[in-house]
Amino acid sequence: MTRTAATRRHMPTSPFKAPAEPPTPESFAVGDLVTDDQHGLGRIIGVEGETAVMVDFGSRQLRIPTPFTKLSKL
């Protein structure tokens, strides 16, 4: 007989912190306006699945790989 570990649920009255849920990755589509901490305002011109996006920042075009930590959708 094999036993598997049951997933424990967090009790609201527990003094311990609830387990952190992984953040959902942001998805981008062609034409989305974005901002980057270093490069400023831009527009998505290409999406390579969930691995990278091409962004046109006006003065240059950059390929930004995942994770998109400094890139946020407007």
C-alpha positions as CSV (number, residue, x, y, z in Angstrom):
1,M,0.0,0.0,0.0
2,T,1.4,3.4,-1.0
3,R,0.6,6.6,0.8
4,T,0.8,10.0,-0.6
5,A,1.2,13.1,1.5
6,A,-2.0,15.1,1.7
7,T,-1.9,18.8,1.1
8,R,-2.5,20.6,4.3
9,R,-4.8,23.6,4.3
10,H,-4.0,26.7,6.2
11,M,-6.3,27.4,9.1
12,P,-7.4,31.0,9.5
13,T,-6.7,31.0,13.2
14,S,-3.1,29.6,12.8
15,P,-0.3,31.8,14.2
16,F,1.9,30.8,11.2
17,K,1.9,32.5,7.9
18,A,0.0,31.0,5.0
19,P,2.3,29.5,2.3
20,A,3.1,32.0,-0.4
21,E,1.5,31.4,-3.7
22,P,3.8,31.8,-6.7
23,P,3.2,35.0,-8.6
24,T,1.4,34.7,-11.9
25,P,3.6,35.8,-14.8
26,E,2.3,38.8,-16.7
27,S,1.2,38.1,-20.3
28,F,1.7,40.6,-23.1
29,A,0.2,40.9,-26.5
30,V,1.3,42.8,-29.6
31,G,0.4,46.4,-29.3
32,D,0.4,46.6,-25.5
33,L,1.8,49.8,-24.0
34,V,4.5,49.0,-21.4
35,T,6.9,50.8,-19.2
36,D,10.4,49.7,-18.2
37,D,12.4,51.0,-15.2
38,Q,15.5,51.6,-17.3
39,H,14.2,52.2,-20.9
40,G,10.9,54.1,-20.3
41,L,7.8,53.9,-22.3
42,G,7.4,51.3,-25.1
43,R,5.1,49.2,-27.2
44,I,5.1,45.4,-27.6
45,I,6.0,44.6,-31.3
46,G,6.5,40.8,-30.9
47,V,5.8,38.0,-28.5
48,E,7.9,34.8,-28.5
49,G,5.6,32.5,-26.6
50,E,6.3,32.9,-22.9
51,T,10.0,33.2,-23.3
52,A,10.5,36.8,-24.5
53,V,8.9,39.9,-25.9
54,M,10.2,42.5,-28.4
55,V,9.6,46.0,-27.3
56,D,9.9,49.2,-29.3
57,F,11.1,52.0,-27.1
58,G,11.3,54.6,-29.9
59,S,15.0,55.0,-30.0
60,R,15.7,51.3,-30.0
61,Q,14.1,47.9,-30.1
62,L,14.9,45.4,-27.4
63,R,14.2,41.7,-26.8
64,I,13.4,41.2,-23.2
65,P,13.5,37.6,-21.9
66,T,11.4,36.3,-19.0
67,P,11.0,37.0,-16.1
68,F,9.6,40.4,-16.9
69,T,10.6,41.9,-13.5
70,K,11.1,45.5,-14.6
71,L,8.5,45.5,-17.4
72,S,4.9,46.4,-16.6
73,K,1.7,46.8,-18.7
74,L,0.0,50.2,-18.7
